[in-house]
């Protein structure tokens, strides 16, 4: 099975090299991005909005999140701000219900929120390690539980989970962070296999 999949992806890669797919339009899509008060999350929110999507911004930092939405609106885009601590499953489920009622069904989910404490392994406290995993990986599970069922029902959706080079190679002073990002890759690959039959209508990457 592994050999068959490897062969398929090699030929698929060669084909796409010479005939790349057209860019997908996101006009009219409802895109939920976590961790949008600054950095990559804010930039993605601005980019999706510029492409015509309605952006739902989630962050624990209410002030920074509102600034992101304000900037999108100043550019004549559509955006909504929701405060949510993604380390808490119950809060995710509750805020997800509010989003569906007030904005609509999310069709693109971007799991971006993450924290990256940087110091030697033995200097990490147990609370810090747990928080890294709560935000960087367990939140992905809860977000998928909240939004994947609607995507399956509609037979339309995308789920994107951000990792980094720390999810490919181990790095010093980032031991728990690397562990969480390796876990993101494993989760994404496994759930993509599990929902292989849905691949024509739901993309998980």
N, C-alpha and C positions, 0 to 999 in steps of 0.2 A: 504493500500500500504506500509506504514511504517513497519507494522508487517511482511508482506511478505518479504520485503527486509531484515529486521532484522533476520528473520528465515534463509533466504538464506545465509547471511554472517556468521551466527553462524555455520551452517553445513559446509560451505566452509572452515572456519577457522579450524574446527576439522579435516576435510579431509586433508588440507595442513599440519597440524601438523604431521600427520603420513606419508604423501607422498608429501614432498616439491617439488616444480617444479625445473627443471634443470635450472642452471644459463644461462641466455641468452647471446649469443655471440654478441659482438659489433664490431667484425672485419669488416672493410669496411664501418661502419657507419660514418656519418658526425655529430659530436657532437658540438653544440654551447653552451658555458658556459659564463654567464655574471659575471663580478667581478673576473677576473682571475689574477690580479696583485699580489695578496698575499693570505694568509690564506686558507680557505676551497676551494675557487674557484681555486687557483693554485694547491692544492692537488688533486682535482677532475680531473683537466686537465691532470696532470701527470698520474693518475690512468687509466683514459680512454685511454690515449695514450699507456700505457703499455699493455692494453688489445687489442690493434690493431685498435683503432678508429682514424680517422682524427679529430683533435680537432681545433675548431675555437674559439679563445680567444677574448672576448670583455671586454674592460675596458676603463674608462676615463683617466686612468694613463698610458700614452703611454710607458714610460720607464719601469715600473714594468711589464706591459703586455708583452713587448718584452723579458724581462728576463725569464718569464715563457716559452715562445715559444723557446727561446735559450736553456733552460734546457731540454725541451722535445726533441728538435733536437739533443742535445748532447747524448741523450739516444737512438738515431736512430728512434725516433717517428716522426709523421707528425703533424704539427701544423701551424696555421696562425693567425696573430695578426691583430685586427681591433680596432681602437679608436672609441668609441661611448659613448655619454652621454645618458644613458637609461631613464633619466627623460624627454627627449624631443622626442615626438612621431615622428616628421618629420625626425629627425636624425636616429631613429631606422629603419624607412621604407627605407631611402636612403642607409644606410649601409647594410641592409638586401639584397637589390638588388645587391650590390657589392659582397657580400658573394656568392650569387647564381651564379653570372657571373664568379667569379674567383675561387671558390672552388667546388660548386655544391649545390644540394638541401639538406638542413639540415634535418636529420632524428631523431635526439634527441636534444631537447632543455632543458637546465637546467637554470632556473631562480634563480640565486644565489645572484646577486648584492643587497646590502642593506647597510643602515647606521643605527647606534644605538647611538644617543646622549643620555647621561645618566645624568639627573638631575631632580629636582622636576617639576611637571607639570607647575606651574605658572612661572617658569624660562624659559620655552620654548618660543621662539619668534614665531610670526605667520609665518615668512619666513621659520624657521626651521621645523615647523610642516608640512607646505606644501611640503618641500623638502623630508621629511621622507616618506610622502604618494606618492609623485611623483616617488621616486626610489623604495620603498619597495612594492608597490602594483599597482599603475597605470602603471608602466613599464611592469608588467606582462600582462596586457590587450593588450598593444601595441605590445609586443613580440608575443603573441598568434595571434593577427591579422596579423602579418607579416609572420608567419611560419606555422600556422595551415592549411591554405588552400592548400598548397603544400603537406602536409602530408595526407590530405583527398583525394586529387587527386591521390596520389601514393598508397593510402590505406596502409600506413606504417608510423609509427612514435611513439615517446614517448615525453611527456612534463612533466618535473619535476619542481615543485615550492617549494623552501626551506622555511620552517617556523621554528619554534623553540618552546620551552616550553612557550615562550611569546605569542604564538598563541593558547595556551590552558588555561593558567592561567594568571590573571593580576598581574603585578609586580610593586612595587613602583619605582619611578624615571625613569620608562620606559612607561609612559602612552601613548604617541603617537606611540611609537614603537609597543607596545602590540596591539593597535588598528589596525595598519597596518598588523600585522601578523595574527590577527584574520580574517582580510579581505582576506588574502591569502588563508586561509583554506576555507572560504566561497566560494570564487571564484573557487577554485579547485574542491570542492564538487559539486557545481552547474554546472560547465561546463562538469564535468564528467557525470552527469546525462543527460545533454542536448545531449551529443554525445555518449549516451549509446549504440546506434545501431552500432557505429563505434568501440566498445570496442574490437572486435576481431582483429583489425588491428592497432588501435591507443590507447595507454595507457596514461592517464592523472592522475598524482598523485602529 
